[in-house]
């Protein structure tokens, strides 16, 4: 998503300075979705790390 935004700024500048006729990055706006962040539980106690292989 950051790449599309960067390309959009570059081509937007090119369009504003009349170096290009259109911004091809505009086509991708809305087509690319940002993945949702999934948070997972973490083991923070050293004793629990040792117990992890025994849980299976």
mmCIF file of the N, C-alpha and C atoms, coordinates in Angstrom:
data_MODEL
# 
_entry.id   MODEL 
# 
loop_
_atom_site.group_PDB 
_atom_site.id 
_atom_site.type_symbol 
_atom_site.label_atom_id 
_atom_site.label_alt_id 
_atom_site.label_comp_id 
_atom_site.label_asym_id 
_atom_site.label_entity_id 
_atom_site.label_seq_id 
_atom_site.pdbx_PDB_ins_code 
_atom_site.Cartn_x 
_atom_site.Cartn_y 
_atom_site.Cartn_z 
_atom_site.occupancy 
_atom_site.B_iso_or_equiv 
_atom_site.pdbx_formal_charge 
_atom_site.auth_seq_id 
_atom_site.auth_comp_id 
_atom_site.auth_asym_id 
_atom_site.auth_atom_id 
_atom_site.pdbx_PDB_model_num 
ATOM 1   N N  . UNK A 1 1  ? 0.821  -1.181  0.000   1.00 0.00 ? 1  UNK A N  1 
ATOM 2   C CA . UNK A 1 1  ? 0.000  0.000   0.000   1.00 0.00 ? 1  UNK A CA 1 
ATOM 3   C C  . UNK A 1 1  ? 0.872  1.255   0.000   1.00 0.00 ? 1  UNK A C  1 
ATOM 4   N N  . UNK A 1 2  ? 1.984  1.212   0.697   1.00 0.00 ? 2  UNK A N  1 
ATOM 5   C CA . UNK A 1 2  ? 2.861  2.375   0.718   1.00 0.00 ? 2  UNK A CA 1 
ATOM 6   C C  . UNK A 1 2  ? 3.486  2.609   -0.653  1.00 0.00 ? 2  UNK A C  1 
ATOM 7   N N  . UNK A 1 3  ? 3.712  1.528   -1.399  1.00 0.00 ? 3  UNK A N  1 
ATOM 8   C CA . UNK A 1 3  ? 4.279  1.673   -2.732  1.00 0.00 ? 3  UNK A CA 1 
ATOM 9   C C  . UNK A 1 3  ? 3.309  2.404   -3.645  1.00 0.00 ? 3  UNK A C  1 
ATOM 10  N N  . UNK A 1 4  ? 2.015  2.066   -3.570  1.00 0.00 ? 4  UNK A N  1 
ATOM 11  C CA . UNK A 1 4  ? 1.018  2.757   -4.383  1.00 0.00 ? 4  UNK A CA 1 
ATOM 12  C C  . UNK A 1 4  ? 0.954  4.227   -4.013  1.00 0.00 ? 4  UNK A C  1 
ATOM 13  N N  . UNK A 1 5  ? 1.024  4.519   -2.723  1.00 0.00 ? 5  UNK A N  1 
ATOM 14  C CA . UNK A 1 5  ? 0.978  5.911   -2.273  1.00 0.00 ? 5  UNK A CA 1 
ATOM 15  C C  . UNK A 1 5  ? 2.196  6.680   -2.773  1.00 0.00 ? 5  UNK A C  1 
ATOM 16  N N  . UNK A 1 6  ? 3.357  6.051   -2.725  1.00 0.00 ? 6  UNK A N  1 
ATOM 17  C CA . UNK A 1 6  ? 4.576  6.697   -3.210  1.00 0.00 ? 6  UNK A CA 1 
ATOM 18  C C  . UNK A 1 6  ? 4.492  6.941   -4.715  1.00 0.00 ? 6  UNK A C  1 
ATOM 19  N N  . UNK A 1 7  ? 4.064  5.918   -5.464  1.00 0.00 ? 7  UNK A N  1 
ATOM 20  C CA . UNK A 1 7  ? 3.918  6.076   -6.913  1.00 0.00 ? 7  UNK A CA 1 
ATOM 21  C C  . UNK A 1 7  ? 2.883  7.160   -7.220  1.00 0.00 ? 7  UNK A C  1 
ATOM 22  N N  . UNK A 1 8  ? 1.823  7.230   -6.425  1.00 0.00 ? 8  UNK A N  1 
ATOM 23  C CA . UNK A 1 8  ? 0.810  8.254   -6.620  1.00 0.00 ? 8  UNK A CA 1 
ATOM 24  C C  . UNK A 1 8  ? 1.374  9.655   -6.444  1.00 0.00 ? 8  UNK A C  1 
ATOM 25  N N  . UNK A 1 9  ? 2.258  9.818   -5.460  1.00 0.00 ? 9  UNK A N  1 
ATOM 26  C CA . UNK A 1 9  ? 2.874  11.131  -5.247  1.00 0.00 ? 9  UNK A CA 1 
ATOM 27  C C  . UNK A 1 9  ? 3.810  11.489  -6.392  1.00 0.00 ? 9  UNK A C  1 
ATOM 28  N N  . UNK A 1 10 ? 4.581  10.506  -6.866  1.00 0.00 ? 10 UNK A N  1 
ATOM 29  C CA . UNK A 1 10 ? 5.510  10.755  -7.967  1.00 0.00 ? 10 UNK A CA 1 
ATOM 30  C C  . UNK A 1 10 ? 4.740  11.142  -9.226  1.00 0.00 ? 10 UNK A C  1 
ATOM 31  N N  . UNK A 1 11 ? 3.730  10.343  -9.577  1.00 0.00 ? 11 UNK A N  1 
ATOM 32  C CA . UNK A 1 11 ? 2.960  10.650  -10.777 1.00 0.00 ? 11 UNK A CA 1 
ATOM 33  C C  . UNK A 1 11 ? 2.098  11.893  -10.594 1.00 0.00 ? 11 UNK A C  1 
ATOM 34  N N  . UNK A 1 12 ? 1.654  12.149  -9.375  1.00 0.00 ? 12 UNK A N  1 
ATOM 35  C CA . UNK A 1 12 ? 0.911  13.379  -9.105  1.00 0.00 ? 12 UNK A CA 1 
ATOM 36  C C  . UNK A 1 12 ? 1.774  14.605  -9.365  1.00 0.00 ? 12 UNK A C  1 
ATOM 37  N N  . UNK A 1 13 ? 3.025  14.530  -8.974  1.00 0.00 ? 13 UNK A N  1 
ATOM 38  C CA . UNK A 1 13 ? 3.963  15.622  -9.250  1.00 0.00 ? 13 UNK A CA 1 
ATOM 39  C C  . UNK A 1 13 ? 4.172  15.753  -10.757 1.00 0.00 ? 13 UNK A C  1 
ATOM 40  N N  . UNK A 1 14 ? 4.344  14.612  -11.423 1.00 0.00 ? 14 UNK A N  1 
ATOM 41  C CA . UNK A 1 14 ? 4.522  14.642  -12.874 1.00 0.00 ? 14 UNK A CA 1 
ATOM 42  C C  . UNK A 1 14 ? 3.308  15.245  -13.573 1.00 0.00 ? 14 UNK A C  1 
ATOM 43  N N  . UNK A 1 15 ? 2.121  14.945  -13.076 1.00 0.00 ? 15 UNK A N  1 
ATOM 44  C CA . UNK A 1 15 ? 0.901  15.505  -13.659 1.00 0.00 ? 15 UNK A CA 1 
ATOM 45  C C  . UNK A 1 15 ? 0.817  17.009  -13.405 1.00 0.00 ? 15 UNK A C  1 
ATOM 46  N N  . UNK A 1 16 ? 1.168  17.413  -12.188 1.00 0.00 ? 16 UNK A N  1 
ATOM 47  C CA . UNK A 1 16 ? 1.097  18.839  -11.838 1.00 0.00 ? 16 UNK A CA 1 
ATOM 48  C C  . UNK A 1 16 ? 2.104  19.669  -12.626 1.00 0.00 ? 16 UNK A C  1 
ATOM 49  N N  . UNK A 1 17 ? 3.228  19.072  -12.992 1.00 0.00 ? 17 UNK A N  1 
ATOM 50  C CA . UNK A 1 17 ? 4.252  19.795  -13.742 1.00 0.00 ? 17 UNK A CA 1 
ATOM 51  C C  . UNK A 1 17 ? 4.148  19.519  -15.246 1.00 0.00 ? 17 UNK A C  1 
ATOM 52  N N  . UNK A 1 18 ? 3.011  18.923  -15.647 1.00 0.00 ? 18 UNK A N  1 
ATOM 53  C CA . UNK A 1 18 ? 2.721  18.647  -17.061 1.00 0.00 ? 18 UNK A CA 1 
ATOM 54  C C  . UNK A 1 18 ? 3.741  17.716  -17.724 1.00 0.00 ? 18 UNK A C  1 
ATOM 55  N N  . UNK A 1 19 ? 4.289  16.794  -16.957 1.00 0.00 ? 19 UNK A N  1 
ATOM 56  C CA . UNK A 1 19 ? 5.233  15.822  -17.515 1.00 0.00 ? 19 UNK A CA 1 
ATOM 57  C C  . UNK A 1 19 ? 4.552  14.514  -17.888 1.00 0.00 ? 19 UNK A C  1 
ATOM 58  N N  . UNK A 1 20 ? 3.327  14.340  -17.441 1.00 0.00 ? 20 UNK A N  1 
ATOM 59  C CA . UNK A 1 20 ? 2.539  13.169  -17.802 1.00 0.00 ? 20 UNK A CA 1 
ATOM 60  C C  . UNK A 1 20 ? 1.084  13.602  -17.961 1.00 0.00 ? 20 UNK A C  1 
ATOM 61  N N  . UNK A 1 21 ? 0.321  12.802  -18.700 1.00 0.00 ? 21 UNK A N  1 
ATOM 62  C CA . UNK A 1 21 ? -1.076 13.153  -18.956 1.00 0.00 ? 21 UNK A CA 1 
ATOM 63  C C  . UNK A 1 21 ? -2.041 12.567  -17.923 1.00 0.00 ? 21 UNK A C  1 
ATOM 64  N N  . UNK A 1 22 ? -1.598 11.558  -17.186 1.00 0.00 ? 22 UNK A N  1 
ATOM 65  C CA . UNK A 1 22 ? -2.463 10.946  -16.183 1.00 0.00 ? 22 UNK A CA 1 
ATOM 66  C C  . UNK A 1 22 ? -1.629 10.306  -15.083 1.00 0.00 ? 22 UNK A C  1 
ATOM 67  N N  . UNK A 1 23 ? -2.292 9.937   -14.013 1.00 0.00 ? 23 UNK A N  1 
ATOM 68  C CA . UNK A 1 23 ? -1.648 9.288   -12.874 1.00 0.00 ? 23 UNK A CA 1 
ATOM 69  C C  . UNK A 1 23 ? -2.074 7.822   -12.877 1.00 0.00 ? 23 UNK A C  1 
ATOM 70  N N  . UNK A 1 24 ? -1.214 6.914   -13.346 1.00 0.00 ? 24 UNK A N  1 
ATOM 71  C CA . UNK A 1 24 ? -1.604 5.506   -13.397 1.00 0.00 ? 24 UNK A CA 1 
ATOM 72  C C  . UNK A 1 24 ? -1.839 4.880   -12.022 1.00 0.00 ? 24 UNK A C  1 
ATOM 73  N N  . UNK A 1 25 ? -1.336 5.479   -10.974 1.00 0.00 ? 25 UNK A N  1 
ATOM 74  C CA . UNK A 1 25 ? -1.553 4.948   -9.632  1.00 0.00 ? 25 UNK A CA 1 
ATOM 75  C C  . UNK A 1 25 ? -2.995 5.150   -9.176  1.00 0.00 ? 25 UNK A C  1 
ATOM 76  N N  . UNK A 1 26 ? -3.714 6.085   -9.789  1.00 0.00 ? 26 UNK A N  1 
ATOM 77  C CA . UNK A 1 26 ? -5.113 6.304   -9.425  1.00 0.00 ? 26 UNK A CA 1 
ATOM 78  C C  . UNK A 1 26 ? -5.974 5.081   -9.723  1.00 0.00 ? 26 UNK A C  1 
ATOM 79  N N  . UNK A 1 27 ? -5.596 4.310   -10.716 1.00 0.00 ? 27 UNK A N  1 
ATOM 80  C CA . UNK A 1 27 ? -6.350 3.110   -11.076 1.00 0.00 ? 27 UNK A CA 1 
ATOM 81  C C  . UNK A 1 27 ? -6.365 2.110   -9.912  1.00 0.00 ? 27 UNK A C  1 
ATOM 82  N N  . UNK A 1 28 ? -5.284 2.068   -9.165  1.00 0.00 ? 28 UNK A N  1 
ATOM 83  C CA . UNK A 1 28 ? -5.150 1.096   -8.083  1.00 0.00 ? 28 UNK A CA 1 
ATOM 84  C C  . UNK A 1 28 ? -5.840 1.537   -6.789  1.00 0.00 ? 28 UNK A C  1 
ATOM 85  N N  . UNK A 1 29 ? -6.254 2.782   -6.703  1.00 0.00 ? 29 UNK A N  1 
ATOM 86  C CA . UNK A 1 29 ? -6.896 3.266   -5.479  1.00 0.00 ? 29 UNK A CA 1 
ATOM 87  C C  . UNK A 1 29 ? -8.184 2.484   -5.232  1.00 0.00 ? 29 UNK A C  1 
ATOM 88  N N  . UNK A 1 30 ? -8.292 1.857   -4.105  1.00 0.00 ? 30 UNK A N  1 
ATOM 89  C CA . UNK A 1 30 ? -9.462 1.058   -3.760  1.00 0.00 ? 30 UNK A CA 1 
ATOM 90  C C  . UNK A 1 30 ? -9.353 -0.390  -4.197  1.00 0.00 ? 30 UNK A C  1 
ATOM 91  N N  . UNK A 1 31 ? -8.456 -0.690  -5.139  1.00 0.00 ? 31 UNK A N  1 
ATOM 92  C CA . UNK A 1 31 ? -8.298 -2.066  -5.606  1.00 0.00 ? 31 UNK A CA 1 
ATOM 93  C C  . UNK A 1 31 ? -7.430 -2.875  -4.650  1.00 0.00 ? 31 UNK A C  1 
ATOM 94  N N  . UNK A 1 32 ? -6.498 -2.220  -4.004  1.00 0.00 ? 32 UNK A N  1 
ATOM 95  C CA . UNK A 1 32 ? -5.610 -2.893  -3.060  1.00 0.00 ? 32 UNK A CA 1 
ATOM 96  C C  . UNK A 1 32 ? -6.142 -2.702  -1.649  1.00 0.00 ? 32 UNK A C  1 
ATOM 97  N N  . UNK A 1 33 ? -6.164 -3.764  -0.895  1.00 0.00 ? 33 UNK A N  1 
ATOM 98  C CA . UNK A 1 33 ? -6.650 -3.673  0.477   1.00 0.00 ? 33 UNK A CA 1 
ATOM 99  C C  . UNK A 1 33 ? -5.490 -3.848  1.443   1.00 0.00 ? 33 UNK A C  1 
ATOM 100 N N  . UNK A 1 34 ? -5.588 -3.205  2.570   1.00 0.00 ? 34 UNK A N  1 
ATOM 101 C CA . UNK A 1 34 ? -4.584 -3.320  3.612   1.00 0.00 ? 34 UNK A CA 1 
ATOM 102 C C  . UNK A 1 34 ? -4.948 -4.518  4.478   1.00 0.00 ? 34 UNK A C  1 
ATOM 103 N N  . UNK A 1 35 ? -4.015 -5.467  4.664   1.00 0.00 ? 35 UNK A N  1 
ATOM 104 C CA . UNK A 1 35 ? -4.335 -6.617  5.496   1.00 0.00 ? 35 UNK A CA 1 
ATOM 105 C C  . UNK A 1 35 ? -4.571 -6.201  6.944   1.00 0.00 ? 35 UNK A C  1 
ATOM 106 N N  . UNK A 1 36 ? -5.511 -6.877  7.592   1.00 0.00 ? 36 UNK A N  1 
ATOM 107 C CA . UNK A 1 36 ? -5.795 -6.584  8.996   1.00 0.00 ? 36 UNK A CA 1 
ATOM 108 C C  . UNK A 1 36 ? -4.709 -7.205  9.870   1.00 0.00 ? 36 UNK A C  1 
ATOM 109 N N  . UNK A 1 37 ? -4.322 -6.476  10.877  1.00 0.00 ? 37 UNK A N  1 
ATOM 110 C CA . UNK A 1 37 ? -3.292 -6.942  11.796  1.00 0.00 ? 37 UNK A CA 1 
ATOM 111 C C  . UNK A 1 37 ? -3.912 -7.931  12.766  1.00 0.00 ? 37 UNK A C  1 
ATOM 112 N N  . UNK A 1 38 ? -3.264 -9.075  12.947  1.00 0.00 ? 38 UNK A N  1 
ATOM 113 C CA . UNK A 1 38 ? -3.731 -10.075 13.904  1.00 0.00 ? 38 UNK A CA 1 
ATOM 114 C C  . UNK A 1 38 ? -2.710 -10.159 15.030  1.00 0.00 ? 38 UNK A C  1 
ATOM 115 N N  . UNK A 1 39 ? -3.170 -9.880  16.213  1.00 0.00 ? 39 UNK A N  1 
ATOM 116 C CA . UNK A 1 39 ? -2.302 -9.962  17.375  1.00 0.00 ? 39 UNK A CA 1 
ATOM 117 C C  . UNK A 1 39 ? -2.433 -11.357 17.980  1.00 0.00 ? 39 UNK A C  1 
ATOM 118 N N  . UNK A 1 40 ? -1.313 -11.929 18.357  1.00 0.00 ? 40 UNK A N  1 
ATOM 119 C CA . UNK A 1 40 ? -1.294 -13.257 18.941  1.00 0.00 ? 40 UNK A CA 1 
ATOM 120 C C  . UNK A 1 40 ? -0.766 -13.174 20.371  1.00 0.00 ? 40 UNK A C  1 
ATOM 121 N N  . UNK A 1 41 ? -1.187 -14.111 21.155  1.00 0.00 ? 41 UNK A N  1 
ATOM 122 C CA . UNK A 1 41 ? -0.726 -14.156 22.546  1.00 0.00 ? 41 UNK A CA 1 
ATOM 123 C C  . UNK A 1 41 ? 0.779  -14.431 22.575  1.00 0.00 ? 41 UNK A C  1 
ATOM 124 N N  . UNK A 1 42 ? 1.435  -13.891 23.551  1.00 0.00 ? 42 UNK A N  1 
ATOM 125 C CA . UNK A 1 42 ? 2.878  -14.066 23.684  1.00 0.00 ? 42 UNK A CA 1 
ATOM 126 C C  . UNK A 1 42 ? 3.199  -14.687 25.036  1.00 0.00 ? 42 UNK A C  1 
ATOM 127 N N  . UNK A 1 43 ? 4.246  -15.471 25.046  1.00 0.00 ? 43 UNK A N  1 
ATOM 128 C CA . UNK A 1 43 ? 4.740  -16.033 26.308  1.00 0.00 ? 43 UNK A CA 1 
ATOM 129 C C  . UNK A 1 43 ? 5.769  -15.052 26.845  1.00 0.00 ? 43 UNK A C  1 
ATOM 130 N N  . UNK A 1 44 ? 5.512  -14.524 28.019  1.00 0.00 ? 44 UNK A N  1 
ATOM 131 C CA . UNK A 1 44 ? 6.407  -13.517 28.580  1.00 0.00 ? 44 UNK A CA 1 
ATOM 132 C C  . UNK A 1 44 ? 7.174  -14.025 29.801  1.00 0.00 ? 44 UNK A C  1 
ATOM 133 N N  . UNK A 1 45 ? 6.760  -15.152 30.337  1.00 0.00 ? 45 UNK A N  1 
ATOM 134 C CA . UNK A 1 45 ? 7.448  -15.714 31.491  1.00 0.00 ? 45 UNK A CA 1 
ATOM 135 C C  . UNK A 1 45 ? 8.412  -16.810 31.031  1.00 0.00 ? 45 UNK A C  1 
ATOM 136 N N  . UNK A 1 46 ? 9.678  -16.763 31.436  1.00 0.00 ? 46 UNK A N  1 
ATOM 137 C CA . UNK A 1 46 ? 10.645 -17.777 31.008  1.00 0.00 ? 46 UNK A CA 1 
ATOM 138 C C  . UNK A 1 46 ? 10.217 -19.211 31.369  1.00 0.00 ? 46 UNK A C  1 
ATOM 139 N N  . UNK A 1 47 ? 9.545  -19.396 32.482  1.00 0.00 ? 47 UNK A N  1 
ATOM 140 C CA . UNK A 1 47 ? 9.116  -20.725 32.899  1.00 0.00 ? 47 UNK A CA 1 
ATOM 141 C C  . UNK A 1 47 ? 8.097  -21.291 31.900  1.00 0.00 ? 47 UNK A C  1 
ATOM 142 N N  . UNK A 1 48 ? 7.238  -20.455 31.366  1.00 0.00 ? 48 UNK A N  1 
ATOM 143 C CA . UNK A 1 48 ? 6.228  -20.909 30.414  1.00 0.00 ? 48 UNK A CA 1 
ATOM 144 C C  . UNK A 1 48 ? 6.840  -21.347 29.085  1.00 0.00 ? 48 UNK A C  1 
ATOM 145 N N  . UNK A 1 49 ? 7.990  -20.800 28.713  1.00 0.00 ? 49 UNK A N  1 
ATOM 146 C CA . UNK A 1 49 ? 8.651  -21.196 27.469  1.00 0.00 ? 49 UNK A CA 1 
ATOM 147 C C  . UNK A 1 49 ? 9.075  -22.656 27.562  1.00 0.00 ? 49 UNK A C  1 
ATOM 148 N N  . UNK A 1 50 ? 9.580  -23.069 28.684  1.00 0.00 ? 50 UNK A N  1 
ATOM 149 C CA . UNK A 1 50 ? 9.996  -24.445 28.872  1.00 0.00 ? 50 UNK A CA 1 
ATOM 150 C C  . UNK A 1 50 ? 8.820  -25.424 28.859  1.00 0.00 ? 50 UNK A C  1 
ATOM 151 N N  . UNK A 1 51 ? 7.656  -24.980 29.257  1.00 0.00 ? 51 UNK A N  1 
ATOM 152 C CA . UNK A 1 51 ? 6.484  -25.835 29.283  1.00 0.00 ? 51 UNK A CA 1 
ATOM 153 C C  . UNK A 1 51 ? 5.829  -25.975 27.909  1.00 0.00 ? 51 UNK A C  1 
ATOM 154 N N  . UNK A 1 52 ? 6.160  -25.106 26.989  1.00 0.00 ? 52 UNK A N  1 
ATOM 155 C CA . UNK A 1 52 ? 5.508  -25.098 25.691  1.00 0.00 ? 52 UNK A CA 1 
ATOM 156 C C  . UNK A 1 52 ? 5.650  -26.429 24.936  1.00 0.00 ? 52 UNK A C  1 
ATOM 157 N N  . UNK A 1 53 ? 6.822  -27.039 24.824  1.00 0.00 ? 53 UNK A N  1 
ATOM 158 C CA . UNK A 1 53 ? 6.905  -28.312 24.094  1.00 0.00 ? 53 UNK A CA 1 
ATOM 159 C C  . UNK A 1 53 ? 6.129  -29.444 24.777  1.00 0.00 ? 53 UNK A C  1 
ATOM 160 N N  . UNK A 1 54 ? 5.889  -29.349 26.066  1.00 0.00 ? 54 UNK A N  1 
ATOM 161 C CA . UNK A 1 54 ? 5.184  -30.415 26.790  1.00 0.00 ? 54 UNK A CA 1 
ATOM 162 C C  . UNK A 1 54 ? 3.685  -30.328 26.629  1.00 0.00 ? 54 UNK A C  1 
ATOM 163 N N  . UNK A 1 55 ? 3.174  -29.235 26.107  1.00 0.00 ? 55 UNK A N  1 
ATOM 164 C CA . UNK A 1 55 ? 1.727  -29.052 25.969  1.00 0.00 ? 55 UNK A CA 1 
ATOM 165 C C  . UNK A 1 55 ? 1.126  -29.897 24.867  1.00 0.00 ? 55 UNK A C  1 
ATOM 166 N N  . UNK A 1 56 ? 1.898  -30.387 23.963  1.00 0.00 ? 56 UNK A N  1 
ATOM 167 C CA . UNK A 1 56 ? 1.353  -31.170 22.842  1.00 0.00 ? 56 UNK A CA 1 
ATOM 168 C C  . UNK A 1 56 ? 1.138  -32.563 23.228  1.00 0.00 ? 56 UNK A C  1 
# 
